[in-house]
Amino acid sequence: MKVFLRNKNDRLYWADLSGWVAGSGQAFDFGNVPRAARFALDGRLAPMEIVLRCDVLPDEVTMPVLAEYCDGDYSQTHAA
């Protein structure tokens, strides 16, 4: 399974610190949902969605970026 971050408005994928790309082929694979969610929340990247791609599924799966997906208790350690 591959895990990407995508901007919900322009549909561009996070590639690296140098920018964004149009296709998932050049996008950064976060490897798991907690890592992608933490990166988006720590960087205050909004409005983002998590995109899951897997060979056994015909379509991608999209999820909102939520603190609950992070490892540990993200909401407590990042409270304002």
Secondary structure, DSSP 8 states (H G I E B T S, - for coil): -EEEEEETTT--EEEETTEEESSGGGS---SSHHHHHHHHHHTT-TTEEEEEE-TTSSS-EEEE--GGGSSS-HHHHT--
